[in-house]
């Protein structure tokens, strides 16, 4: 196995690990909402909103890109990646 193939395999494993960590954070939010007595749909909505809020706050503090460099593409889970792209565009527009 070449060094390039091994490196790509390790990168994919690492990206999977980062996605799993983000999913664990989401599951913790869901479990907490469930303990508060919220139904499944409401808990899912709150989980999505909180993940979006975290992404926007991290983008505004210029931390999301650092996490992205550390986590690679694994940090681009669709909901957090979308929130980051919207927030970073708004911040860039405001800077101009």
Secondary structure as UniProt FT lines:
FT   HELIX           3..35
FT   TURN            36..37
FT   HELIX           40..60
FT   TURN            61..62
FT   HELIX           64..71
FT   HELIX           72..75
FT   HELIX           78..95
//
